[in-house]
């Protein structure tokens, strides 16, 4: 089976993937105004400062939008359709994209809470930060 | 720049699914037809805007058309809005005196080659660098997937439905059924057909997705002054506006996924230049990679309030005979996907009064073309019949 397309990190983005390897989710944070940003870029678009650090984020957020594909547009997913891809708004305000575990396809909806998890991709050096729907806490009386 | 330039020639190849011809060959056929239509020679051309979407370079045209000392060329890289942005470039060059006659060819081997949109993840364009790194590994790998998230967001906020998108597709198909050039000329479509068609990327079904076709189309733009002596009644470029999306890295990073601010701003600029309002538009063409683009474009351009695009596109307002006939040629959903050049050609033909009588919008004076491209870019052109 063909593998997922893997990233080719640049000097600007390598720290993101290095942190993921250690199961830590980070995004850029401006050293001047303190705002978070993603995807990685050289300047803060708010204050134009070029100083920044990788800031750990909680890895929790909610589904901003999603799509469920019934067609595999890349051979890596041929055996996995249908699957959902979600755009997540992290609690810190930035957006990230992830495919969901196929078991979550039927119940995905805008606004549901999500949590990051880390998947080491076999045969590569990469660990992907992916998201899963947070299981609702069962209420007393629920089956 | 209002009314300073005009579309004086249009031409296109047959639209097919399958061809043995190269994309250059198709572009040259469309170009020669456009020049013939205008009554111009290749030697009259001193500006060329090749299509970035088709991976073309100006040398393809210089050598084949035998053009010495070409004075102007630009190549907007703006995805599906590149053609409309090229029209703005052509007008600027002519208005500034840098060129006098600009040729704009476009169209892909959208069926027979790697230029097929559903294979874009294999050959991504340079604007997709962040998507390649952060979204492709997560399986967000096809245009239908990217733009389905916009439609889903709109559905979530406003209750827009697949049935409304279906009614839109049916209206556009009815228009194609009146257009012998359309790939879907002989094929009818009902709402039931749409709702029963397979899901490609929920909420998009098969008939929400534009056709993948081979073909090319071209237009020729000159100054309005020069246009008066040419073969065809000139169609004036009354207003043109463009705007790039923010941040433009991916659909998922746009500030509000359900809206197209690039189209909104491009429209505002085009309407201002043309001194026109939505109420002045008699016929409209929206380059619709997917059905939902029409909803978001009509809202962004002010033809209906934000959030009300669903009911609007499901109504007869946008059908021939309605107040705002839309994609009267069949659009990218049912005529062909020619990077939006076929949409410009349709509005030019409507304003010339030169389409088949069954689909001619009677007495149309003013038309509009809207092209969305890449991740939020927009180009809008307001065209007017010369009086």
HADDOCK unambig.tbl for C-alpha pairs under 7 A between the chains (distance, minus, plus):
assign (segid A and resid 4 and name CA) (segid B and resid 137 and name CA) 5.62 0.50 0.50
assign (segid A and resid 5 and name CA) (segid B and resid 136 and name CA) 6.26 0.50 0.50
assign (segid A and resid 5 and name CA) (segid B and resid 137 and name CA) 5.04 0.50 0.50
assign (segid A and resid 6 and name CA) (segid B and resid 137 and name CA) 5.52 0.50 0.50
assign (segid A and resid 7 and name CA) (segid B and resid 132 and name CA) 6.87 0.50 0.50
assign (segid A and resid 7 and name CA) (segid B and resid 133 and name CA) 4.51 0.50 0.50
assign (segid A and resid 7 and name CA) (segid B and resid 137 and name CA) 6.86 0.50 0.50
assign (segid A and resid 8 and name CA) (segid B and resid 133 and name CA) 6.53 0.50 0.50
assign (segid A and resid 39 and name CA) (segid B and resid 130 and name CA) 6.75 0.50 0.50
assign (segid A and resid 65 and name CA) (segid B and resid 149 and name CA) 5.66 0.50 0.50
assign (segid A and resid 65 and name CA) (segid B and resid 152 and name CA) 6.46 0.50 0.50
assign (segid A and resid 65 and name CA) (segid B and resid 153 and name CA) 5.50 0.50 0.50
assign (segid A and resid 66 and name CA) (segid B and resid 149 and name CA) 5.10 0.50 0.50
assign (segid A and resid 66 and name CA) (segid B and resid 152 and name CA) 6.68 0.50 0.50
assign (segid A and resid 67 and name CA) (segid B and resid 145 and name CA) 6.19 0.50 0.50
assign (segid A and resid 67 and name CA) (segid B and resid 148 and name CA) 5.72 0.50 0.50
assign (segid A and resid 67 and name CA) (segid B and resid 149 and name CA) 5.24 0.50 0.50
assign (segid A and resid 67 and name CA) (segid B and resid 201 and name CA) 6.39 0.50 0.50
assign (segid A and resid 67 and name CA) (segid B and resid 202 and name CA) 5.91 0.50 0.50
assign (segid A and resid 68 and name CA) (segid B and resid 201 and name CA) 5.43 0.50 0.50
assign (segid A and resid 68 and name CA) (segid B and resid 202 and name CA) 5.08 0.50 0.50
assign (segid A and resid 69 and name CA) (segid B and resid 145 and name CA) 6.58 0.50 0.50
assign (segid A and resid 69 and name CA) (segid B and resid 200 and name CA) 6.15 0.50 0.50
assign (segid A and resid 69 and name CA) (segid B and resid 201 and name CA) 3.99 0.50 0.50
assign (segid A and resid 69 and name CA) (segid B and resid 202 and name CA) 6.11 0.50 0.50
assign (segid A and resid 70 and name CA) (segid B and resid 199 and name CA) 6.24 0.50 0.50
assign (segid A and resid 70 and name CA) (segid B and resid 200 and name CA) 5.34 0.50 0.50
assign (segid A and resid 70 and name CA) (segid B and resid 201 and name CA) 5.63 0.50 0.50
assign (segid A and resid 71 and name CA) (segid B and resid 200 and name CA) 5.72 0.50 0.50
assign (segid A and resid 71 and name CA) (segid B and resid 201 and name CA) 6.91 0.50 0.50
assign (segid A and resid 73 and name CA) (segid B and resid 118 and name CA) 6.48 0.50 0.50
assign (segid A and resid 73 and name CA) (segid B and resid 119 and name CA) 6.79 0.50 0.50
assign (segid A and resid 73 and name CA) (segid B and resid 141 and name CA) 6.06 0.50 0.50
assign (segid A and resid 73 and name CA) (segid B and resid 142 and name CA) 5.70 0.50 0.50
assign (segid A and resid 74 and name CA) (segid B and resid 141 and name CA) 6.70 0.50 0.50
assign (segid A and resid 85 and name CA) (segid B and resid 140 and name CA) 6.46 0.50 0.50
assign (segid A and resid 87 and name CA) (segid B and resid 252 and name CA) 6.33 0.50 0.50
assign (segid A and resid 95 and name CA) (segid B and resid 253 and name CA) 6.61 0.50 0.50
assign (segid A and resid 97 and name CA) (segid B and resid 135 and name CA) 6.03 0.50 0.50
assign (segid A and resid 97 and name CA) (segid B and resid 138 and name CA) 6.90 0.50 0.50
assign (segid A and resid 98 and name CA) (segid B and resid 138 and name CA) 5.09 0.50 0.50
assign (segid A and resid 99 and name CA) (segid B and resid 138 and name CA) 5.28 0.50 0.50
assign (segid A and resid 99 and name CA) (segid B and resid 139 and name CA) 6.14 0.50 0.50
